[in-house]
Amino acid sequence: MSIYARNFSALELVDARTAACLSGLPVNKKQPAIDCSLKDDAVKENYSDGDLLLVQGSGEGHEVAWALANEHVQVRVLECDASALVAVLSVIDVSEALLSGRLVWQLLACHSAVTQEISLRECLSTLIDKCRPRKGAIHWLSTTTTAAHAEVYRSLQEALHQAILRETPRKGTSLAVPSFEVTVISPCCAIFDDLALCFSRLGLKTQLLRVPDRSGMWSQEQRQEALRGLVSQPSALVMSRNRALFETEYPLEPSQPEAYLPGQVAFWWWDVPNLATHCDLLFPHGAAQSLAFARDLLTLLPQGSTWLPPGARSPFVEAGLLPLPQPTILVSFVGQSRLGALHANLKFLGTTLQALGHTPRYLGKELEGFRSYIKLHDYLSRHENEWGAIIDVIASKHPAHAYYLRYILAMAVTGAFRIAAIERLVKDGVTIQLWGDEEWLNVPGVTAAHYQGLLDPAQLPELYRHSRINLNLNFMQVSSTVNPKVLDIAATGGLVLTDERPELQQLYPDPAVRPLVFNSLNQLTERVQTLLGMNLTVYQNSVREHTHLHHTLQQRAAWLAHHYGLR
């Protein structure tokens, strides 16, 4: 058996992912073998038992052989070029080191800026996990191929160093007298702002910490200062949206800052994990508890997570206590078009799949020819399974990339659905008024008469109450549950029509008080026209009463306060 065959067989047993990346790559069988039995003490460093040696690139194999000659260290090779790994595995027999676990190769997909960013995030999460906790020292070793990806290795070194520095002190603040009973961290999210108000109404000493909802708005020092504030002024409970305390997209930010906080930490998940939190969930750290916005998220979150459905916000519940006015608007829809994001996601899918070695049919320039979002949505729906199968193949090699691609694909399909629904209604002559971004005017058939501009959130309760039909089109809710807007509309007494979601039946078990649904774009116009011809006041009041009895955010806050021992 050749050297490469022995090494590949070992990889298949202990590292199926790396083996999948190498499968099918050409092997040069004429390269001379490298002697791996370097036992001369003169070539060894003074390493201690348990030290970790991080090798930056496979080089030509000599550095790997030298590293393995230091018998007491663990060796992890960070490689950005699969073909370079094939070359080294062809000239040095490392099968025993692979099988014993003393040698690990970690491949980073650096074919493009996007794949490199995902690989950096995934690699950093892995390295932090391997270095925590660790008695031995960490050493970096350069090779002849380090320079080819010098920026990647420099970034990883710096990020890992920062993560290790932050390991101490950890959980060091006493909670004998917490500064707050509860802190709600809100990434500019009205629902979490309202949740803090609900806690305050319960008589709890509450802190609302508003943080940016996207990257680039805070410096690293600002993020660290916010974290230090949470430690120096501790809370009995810290609540945050999703897993991230500060919802940033810095691929080399040390992960899981919540593990350093005193007191209890809980995350209320409102969508599937983003890439950063997906990587972190592979290596859970700390004892934060997770609450799932949708039941099907429970399989993605740490074991023991609890389903906690959404609740209607207080201003909408309070508005629902007033008599219903005469409607002045036939059909209204409030929401961003995300039209630009739809096209960006489709382009991202095509270019990233190609960067990872696949050329998907029907996901190229032909998408630029669509002038109708109805036809585009139909096209995406027909080919979604085909593209999903390609992503499944990628998952065996690059799981983090595949996870993100699945999410982007679902975002594209649901995004096209939202825009296509509006195009369908306008095309069929339904009088509808739209609030949101100006890109709605780029949807075929939408004119200035339909588009009403932006709306202050404080005006929403009255808009819902003055509309005969309030349309909800789920987007980014790629899970089984509904947009919380459905509950808000129902709480005001307004009539809501939404696309079907499985959890509506769990939130409203009685069909007589369940929000109205449609099941397809072809059904939408007929459903709207039928409802416009009906008097549904009694039904609307029944839905409102059920929502007030079971689904207010104040009720969720009371449950949380009891669950975490705050009352």
TIMARBA-216098 format. One line per 5 residues: number of its first residue (from 1); for each residue x, y, z of C-alpha. Coordinates in steps of 0.05 Angstrom, whole numbers. Last residue first. Layout:
BEGIN
NUM = X/Y/Z ~ ...
END
This chain:
BEGIN
567 = -807/734/840 ~ -739/731/804 ~ -734/655/809 ~ -715/642/737 ~ -780/608/717
562 = -822/657/757 ~ -792/718/723 ~ -794/683/656 ~ -868/666/664 ~ -884/738/684
557 = -846/764/624 ~ -884/717/577 ~ -950/741/606 ~ -929/814/595 ~ -911/794/524
552 = -984/777/513 ~ -1006/710/484 ~ -1056/672/527 ~ -1114/713/553 ~ -1102/775/510
547 = -1093/733/448 ~ -1158/694/462 ~ -1195/760/472 ~ -1168/789/407 ~ -1187/727/367
542 = -1258/731/395 ~ -1263/805/380 ~ -1241/793/308 ~ -1294/738/300 ~ -1349/784/324
537 = -1326/839/277 ~ -1321/793/216 ~ -1371/825/168 ~ -1355/793/101 ~ -1343/820/31
532 = -1271/839/43 ~ -1258/768/67 ~ -1278/738/0 ~ -1235/787/-40 ~ -1174/772/3
527 = -1182/697/-3 ~ -1192/702/-79 ~ -1128/743/-84 ~ -1086/696/-42 ~ -1105/627/-70
522 = -1055/628/-128 ~ -1002/653/-81 ~ -1011/592/-38 ~ -1037/568/30 ~ -1077/627/58
517 = -1090/639/131 ~ -1138/670/180 ~ -1119/680/253 ~ -1148/627/299 ~ -1209/641/343
512 = -1259/593/312 ~ -1203/545/294 ~ -1193/530/369 ~ -1120/508/382 ~ -1094/580/373
507 = -1019/580/391 ~ -1013/506/374 ~ -1052/511/309 ~ -1013/574/290 ~ -951/531/300
502 = -955/499/231 ~ -950/565/192 ~ -998/584/137 ~ -990/651/102 ~ -1023/707/140
497 = -1088/745/141 ~ -1099/789/202 ~ -1162/826/223 ~ -1150/880/275 ~ -1172/872/347
492 = -1108/905/372 ~ -1083/838/401 ~ -1094/803/334 ~ -1048/852/299 ~ -994/843/352
487 = -1001/767/350 ~ -991/765/274 ~ -933/814/281 ~ -898/761/322 ~ -882/728/254
482 = -906/657/255 ~ -873/592/274 ~ -845/533/234 ~ -776/562/219 ~ -755/603/159
477 = -783/664/193 ~ -736/705/148 ~ -799/725/111 ~ -870/712/133 ~ -921/753/94
472 = -973/785/140 ~ -1032/823/109 ~ -1076/866/153 ~ -1147/865/125 ~ -1202/916/138
467 = -1149/964/162 ~ -1164/1018/214 ~ -1145/975/274 ~ -1078/954/245 ~ -1062/1026/227
462 = -1080/1047/298 ~ -1034/997/330 ~ -977/1012/280 ~ -971/1087/292 ~ -920/1080/349
457 = -876/1040/301 ~ -867/1104/258 ~ -885/1087/186 ~ -841/1091/124 ~ -869/1106/55
452 = -942/1100/32 ~ -932/1060/-33 ~ -996/1038/-69 ~ -1012/1104/-103 ~ -938/1114/-118
447 = -941/1053/-162 ~ -931/978/-154 ~ -945/941/-220 ~ -879/905/-224 ~ -839/912/-159
442 = -788/968/-164 ~ -833/1016/-123 ~ -827/968/-65 ~ -753/987/-65 ~ -774/1051/-30
437 = -772/1017/38 ~ -834/1002/81 ~ -908/1015/82 ~ -954/988/29 ~ -1028/1004/14
432 = -1070/953/-23 ~ -1129/960/-70 ~ -1133/891/-104 ~ -1130/896/-180 ~ -1105/825/-195
427 = -1035/852/-214 ~ -1032/889/-148 ~ -1049/827/-109 ~ -1000/783/-148 ~ -943/834/-143
422 = -953/837/-67 ~ -950/762/-61 ~ -889/758/-108 ~ -850/805/-62 ~ -861/761/-1
417 = -850/696/-38 ~ -785/721/-68 ~ -759/734/2 ~ -783/666/26 ~ -744/631/-30
412 = -682/674/-22 ~ -681/667/54 ~ -688/592/48 ~ -628/591/1 ~ -588/636/47
407 = -602/589/106 ~ -581/528/67 ~ -518/565/44 ~ -500/582/116 ~ -505/509/139
402 = -467/486/78 ~ -410/534/93 ~ -407/511/165 ~ -408/438/143 ~ -351/442/93
397 = -332/374/67 ~ -392/329/82 ~ -437/390/78 ~ -417/404/6 ~ -456/343/-18
392 = -518/367/21 ~ -510/436/-11 ~ -516/403/-79 ~ -580/368/-57 ~ -608/435/-33
387 = -597/463/-102 ~ -640/409/-132 ~ -692/415/-77 ~ -699/490/-89 ~ -706/483/-165
382 = -782/486/-171 ~ -790/536/-113 ~ -738/582/-144 ~ -774/582/-211 ~ -843/595/-179
377 = -813/652/-139 ~ -782/681/-201 ~ -847/675/-240 ~ -885/714/-187 ~ -825/761/-181
372 = -837/782/-253 ~ -782/813/-296 ~ -739/751/-295 ~ -679/755/-341 ~ -627/764/-287
367 = -641/694/-260 ~ -617/665/-326 ~ -548/692/-309 ~ -535/636/-260 ~ -573/589/-215
362 = -609/545/-265 ~ -557/490/-261 ~ -510/491/-202 ~ -435/495/-218 ~ -400/462/-159
357 = -328/467/-136 ~ -333/507/-71 ~ -323/573/-107 ~ -379/554/-154 ~ -427/543/-96
352 = -404/610/-68 ~ -416/648/-133 ~ -486/620/-145 ~ -511/627/-74 ~ -482/697/-65
347 = -516/720/-129 ~ -583/694/-103 ~ -571/726/-36 ~ -554/794/-67 ~ -617/791/-110
342 = -661/778/-49 ~ -624/828/-6 ~ -640/883/-57 ~ -713/866/-54 ~ -714/864/22
337 = -786/891/14 ~ -789/918/84 ~ -854/909/120 ~ -924/937/133 ~ -981/911/90
332 = -1050/941/86 ~ -1115/920/53 ~ -1181/959/52 ~ -1161/1022/91 ~ -1211/1067/127
327 = -1238/1016/175 ~ -1293/1040/223 ~ -1263/1041/292 ~ -1258/981/340 ~ -1274/1000/412
322 = -1213/1006/457 ~ -1182/948/496 ~ -1144/927/433 ~ -1100/990/437 ~ -1074/965/504
317 = -1055/898/474 ~ -1019/932/417 ~ -981/979/463 ~ -962/918/507 ~ -929/874/454
312 = -961/809/433 ~ -924/747/456 ~ -877/698/422 ~ -874/624/439 ~ -827/595/492
307 = -803/526/474 ~ -750/501/523 ~ -678/480/511 ~ -655/418/547 ~ -603/397/496
302 = -569/457/464 ~ -605/488/404 ~ -615/462/332 ~ -666/408/349 ~ -705/457/392
297 = -711/504/332 ~ -769/461/306 ~ -811/485/365 ~ -805/558/346 ~ -785/618/389
292 = -739/571/427 ~ -713/587/497 ~ -640/572/511 ~ -605/570/579 ~ -535/596/589
287 = -488/550/627 ~ -419/565/600 ~ -387/540/536 ~ -421/501/482 ~ -373/477/427
282 = -415/461/366 ~ -462/516/389 ~ -407/567/376 ~ -405/550/302 ~ -480/558/295
277 = -476/622/336 ~ -429/654/286 ~ -467/628/225 ~ -535/653/248 ~ -578/608/290
272 = -649/597/264 ~ -696/653/284 ~ -724/687/345 ~ -684/650/399 ~ -695/676/469
267 = -627/669/504 ~ -620/663/579 ~ -562/680/625 ~ -562/670/700 ~ -514/705/747
262 = -442/726/733 ~ -422/737/661 ~ -360/707/629 ~ -396/651/592 ~ -440/704/558
257 = -380/725/516 ~ -390/664/472 ~ -337/671/418 ~ -275/712/410 ~ -288/759/351
252 = -251/735/289 ~ -310/731/241 ~ -338/798/264 ~ -412/796/249 ~ -441/832/309
247 = -504/818/349 ~ -478/835/418 ~ -500/783/469 ~ -504/732/414 ~ -546/670/427
242 = -612/693/399 ~ -642/756/430 ~ -614/769/500 ~ -635/761/572 ~ -589/772/632
237 = -615/747/699 ~ -593/761/770 ~ -557/821/741 ~ -485/843/749 ~ -457/914/749
232 = -382/900/741 ~ -393/841/695 ~ -446/873/650 ~ -404/936/647 ~ -342/896/627
227 = -382/867/568 ~ -402/936/545 ~ -330/959/550 ~ -307/900/509 ~ -357/917/454
222 = -336/990/455 ~ -263/970/452 ~ -275/925/392 ~ -307/985/356 ~ -382/989/350
217 = -423/1006/288 ~ -387/961/239 ~ -429/900/250 ~ -504/899/255 ~ -560/905/307
212 = -524/955/351 ~ -535/950/427 ~ -590/973/473 ~ -581/954/545 ~ -647/957/583
207 = -637/950/658 ~ -693/926/703 ~ -706/928/778 ~ -767/883/779 ~ -836/912/797
202 = -874/869/747 ~ -883/932/705 ~ -807/935/700 ~ -805/865/671 ~ -858/886/619
197 = -817/948/601 ~ -756/904/589 ~ -798/860/543 ~ -820/922/505 ~ -748/939/487
192 = -740/866/469 ~ -798/869/420 ~ -775/936/392 ~ -707/908/372 ~ -648/956/369
187 = -604/897/388 ~ -638/892/457 ~ -600/865/518 ~ -650/857/575 ~ -619/861/644
182 = -657/831/703 ~ -655/836/778 ~ -605/892/773 ~ -542/914/812 ~ -536/845/843
177 = -522/842/918 ~ -491/774/935 ~ -478/762/861 ~ -402/761/867 ~ -362/778/805
172 = -308/730/781 ~ -346/688/731 ~ -282/688/690 ~ -218/726/705 ~ -187/702/663
167 = -206/669/596 ~ -204/737/562 ~ -130/732/548 ~ -141/665/514 ~ -193/695/467
162 = -147/754/450 ~ -90/706/432 ~ -137/664/390 ~ -158/726/351 ~ -86/749/339
157 = -61/681/317 ~ -121/670/272 ~ -113/737/237 ~ -39/725/225 ~ -54/656/197
152 = -105/683/147 ~ -61/742/128 ~ -1/698/114 ~ -38/653/65 ~ 17/642/13
147 = 70/662/64 ~ 57/600/106 ~ 76/553/49 ~ 149/542/68 ~ 128/529/140
142 = 116/570/202 ~ 104/539/271 ~ 58/569/324 ~ 62/547/396 ~ 8/539/449
137 = 28/521/521 ~ 1/462/561 ~ -51/464/616 ~ -110/476/571 ~ -183/493/585
132 = -200/515/533 ~ -148/510/478 ~ -185/458/437 ~ -250/498/442 ~ -216/563/423
127 = -185/528/363 ~ -251/500/338 ~ -287/567/345 ~ -228/601/309 ~ -231/550/252
122 = -306/561/241 ~ -300/637/240 ~ -239/634/195 ~ -273/585/148 ~ -334/629/141
117 = -291/689/125 ~ -250/649/75 ~ -312/624/39 ~ -336/696/32 ~ -269/725/8
112 = -261/669/-42 ~ -228/600/-49 ~ -205/600/23 ~ -237/536/47 ~ -198/520/111
107 = -174/449/122 ~ -156/426/192 ~ -105/369/195 ~ -100/334/262 ~ -40/296/291
102 = -36/266/360 ~ -104/233/350 ~ -75/162/354 ~ -101/145/284 ~ -72/208/254
97 = -4/198/287 ~ -3/125/263 ~ -22/146/192 ~ 32/199/187 ~ 72/168/131
92 = 106/225/95 ~ 112/233/19 ~ 41/227/-9 ~ 8/258/52 ~ 49/320/37
87 = 25/327/-35 ~ -48/313/-16 ~ -43/369/37 ~ -17/417/-15 ~ -76/398/-60
82 = -125/415/-4 ~ -99/486/1 ~ -115/529/62 ~ -82/484/114 ~ -80/491/189
77 = -38/433/216 ~ -53/412/288 ~ 2/377/326 ~ -4/353/399 ~ 62/353/435
72 = 99/301/475 ~ 134/264/419 ~ 171/322/388 ~ 188/283/325 ~ 117/299/302
67 = 136/372/294 ~ 197/354/253 ~ 156/310/206 ~ 106/367/198 ~ 162/416/184
62 = 192/370/131 ~ 125/358/95 ~ 133/407/38 ~ 96/462/74 ~ 33/436/106
57 = 7/505/124 ~ 14/543/189 ~ 30/489/240 ~ -3/498/308 ~ 36/461/362
52 = -4/446/425 ~ 34/431/490 ~ 9/371/530 ~ 78/347/554 ~ 127/404/551
47 = 166/430/492 ~ 240/445/494 ~ 249/448/419 ~ 276/389/380 ~ 327/389/324
42 = 387/377/369 ~ 351/322/405 ~ 360/278/343 ~ 299/233/336 ~ 276/252/266
37 = 241/189/244 ~ 194/219/193 ~ 241/209/134 ~ 208/240/73 ~ 187/198/13
32 = 207/217/-57 ~ 151/244/-102 ~ 132/197/-160 ~ 61/180/-136 ~ 33/249/-151
27 = -40/243/-128 ~ -98/277/-164 ~ -158/300/-122 ~ -218/254/-123 ~ -228/250/-48
22 = -186/302/-13 ~ -245/343/15 ~ -282/278/34 ~ -220/254/73 ~ -219/320/111
17 = -292/309/132 ~ -284/235/147 ~ -232/250/200 ~ -215/190/243 ~ -229/129/199
12 = -227/161/131 ~ -164/198/151 ~ -129/133/169 ~ -147/104/101 ~ -120/167/68
7 = -54/161/104 ~ -44/89/85 ~ -64/104/12 ~ -17/163/10 ~ 42/122/34
2 = 27/69/-18 ~ 0/0/0
END
